[in-house]
């Protein structure tokens, strides 16, 4: 309702300002001659000078400037300013994780991510995740019914350094509220520590990240986020002498807290 009232005030003020600036064309006939023009000054009746008014009327030019100043800050902009800016700020994001691409061994865990934004759409991030691997019902069925052997990698933890780019910013209506959303893509590299890393002649595995995510911004310093990240690495599972490429696709769901709580670049951009 406030925006509608402001919009109506702006339209009315604009119409009034346009009307003040253009009063129309005078299409009438030649002006009638003033009968007092040819009358000698001595024969004209003396008229007392008009009394000075206490409050002089505001000139049309001043009135237009005044209305323009009043409505300048009340205009409804077609492109609204961002609810929050990230340039020069730090982000701390704890999350819970679960894998979505392994039907035999489910991976659960939690992680924490720290990021710095040298630009509003670019972040340098570091992510650490702990995981636990649990067998599903399909493992028992495969071993019991088909006498199958499943060689699988058991990741314990991973550390990744990523670059994030946020090219998308928008708004969405949710439960009679307007949520600002911020979508991003990421990629990077790091290490993955697995069960076989403790074996002789074994070490941590080099891995690579690729994924995308979205933030739903609640305030200038707090957001709820979700991301889908695939981590690729090469591991040699226990029980086999062959290495294989492993893909761990995880859903990360958590919150984001920005420091400082208020964007210092709000007025500059």
Secondary structure, DSSP 8 states (H G I E B T S, - for coil): -HHHHHHHHHHHHHHHHHHHH------S-S----TTSSS-GGGS---------SS----HHHHHHHHHHHHHTT---SS---S---TT-EEEEEEEEEESS-SSEEEEEEEEEEEEEEETTEEEEEEEEEEEEEE-HHHHHHHHHH--------EEEEEEEEEEEEEEEEEEEETTEEEEEEEEEEEEEEEEEEGGGGSTT---EEEEEEEEEEEEE-SSSEEEEEEEEEEEEEE--TT-S--EEEEEEEEEEEEEEEESSS-TTTTT-
